[in-house]
């Protein structure tokens, strides 16, 4: 039995999702790896105490510096806003901890590179929280493409649509502050899609993009009647075109202003002999079309990705019972714990995060230049 003691910095949405996963990896995956929820950390004492109780942590702490050097901790899990990632990761790595970091890895490619260099020098196992790689239907798409099922990939087309900011009265929060978040859906949502695009299609070499902020001020959440308006300093929508190293071309759109769409991460990939399409709001399904079928039978078929032969499904329920958001996070941490216990690298990792940051930075440069920008500059 291998015990892995975890310190998690952050306790909100991702803190909850990760806590759920830690409790479930031995149940569904390797029972010889025992992740222990040692200490959860956050600045707001009543809230982090409450989270510790609800999510089943042994202890809580309000200063992350006090947990990253604790000798009993094996893994530091960073689930904070992006502005804190680099500093916490460097401190944890300096203490020899394995580090799992939520996405986007950093505020920019320079920070991401420092994190990658430090992690590689220390020889720790690092992983980045692009959980959608662990959605079985997306992993199945990856396997099909790698097996040549759609031939040579020519086009990647993706939209990541949310609508939680359509309402102008939605209060200001850290996601809308560039100093804390880095950018809006550009890095929050497109980072996920860039990760998938690189995994499914290949490296992105050049980009050109545009963005817009439709609502430039929002009320600060407060109890009295007169709202204080705060400046929104991030994009509400970010779009870009891309060229891939292998010759494919792609389009990416991320927005929090797509009324009616909640978490619609959709992509379609067209190859020389087939196509694949996916929508996260129907996350157990993968659409597949093949030129190799008789013309009279051709058409997109819907594969219900719940069979034991599909990625991760042998560890879950009988076919047809379907998985949800949290199951993919269990898959993600089951893989991470395996990598640590076997002493081998895990993906996506800080190298992927650095490459993703280079793409994000190149798109941001193109907002100002109005031109195509190389992702290798
Ligand atoms: C934003 O609304 C958000 O919570 C992202 O931060 C997550 O990465 C994404 O998975 C769901 O949407």
Boltz pocket constraint, residues with backbone or C-beta under 6 A from the ligand:
constraints:
  - pocket:
      binder: B
      contacts: [[A, 103], [A, 162], [A, 188], [A, 189], [A, 263]]
      max_distance: 6.0
